[in-house]
Amino acid sequence: MARQSSRPPAVPAVDLERRLAEGGLPSVVVLAGAERWFREEGVRLLVARVLPDGDSGASLLRFDARRPEDRSAVSGAIDELRSATLFGGGKVIVVENADAAAGPWAEGRKSPIRNLSEAVLSADTSSVLVLHTGRPVRGTSPIPAAALVKAGALVVDCRPLY
C-alpha cells in the first residue's frame, strides 16, 4: 500500500506562473509563507492576468487586515466582489495579513482566511480575492491548505527556497 504524502496541496510559489497558464483563474488565491517577495510577485502575476490593460483606479483594491479601518472595508469589498460588475471587467482585491482579519464574516472557529475564502468561492465572478499572509502552509494549521483547495481556492506556498 502506498503511503500518502503529508505535504499540503499547495502550489510552490516558483510554479505559480505555470499553474495560472495551465488552469483557469481561481476566484480565491492564498499566498502564504515567509517569503514576502514571492507573495508580492504572486500579486503582480494575478493583477496582470485579471487586468491585462492595467488598473483603471477602482479595479485593484489593497487592504491590510491589521488596520481596523481596513477590516471594515474588506467586508464591503467582498460583498462587491461577489456581485456582478456593471462594466464587465474583473477586479482584484488583495488582503494583506489576512490571518488578522476579523468581523461579521469571520465569526466562528474557522480561520479568518478560510472564512474570507468561503465568502467568495461560491460566487461566479471574473474577479480574484488574494489573501496574503506570512503564516506558513502546514497541513491544516495555521493555513488550512487542504480545506481551501477542496473548496476551490488556489493555495501558493511562499516559503523561502533555502
C-alpha angles and dihedrals in degrees: 000000000000117000114238117238116253091207114116115247092253128134114239110245092240089061097049097098092049091046092052091049092050101043139037121274110269119223091229127041121181114202103194132171146069098279104093093185091061091049093050092045088052090054090049092051093048094047090050090050097047097035106033091164093051133256115316091202099264099046097078118052123179126193135175111217090205090068112080093214091054093048092063092045092053091064092057093043091053091050088051091048091054092054124074116262118241093221098046097236126127126249133208120211115189118195111191118201086017091170087070092058118125135167142098091310091053100054124128133041098299119103116268089241092056092047093050090048094050090050090063106028094077092055123095099226142146088214129094132221110208115198110198121193139156090217114111130248107243117154108284098342140096090351108026094221098167093051092045094049091047089053091051105265123132110233116200119198106219100183120143114271092228 
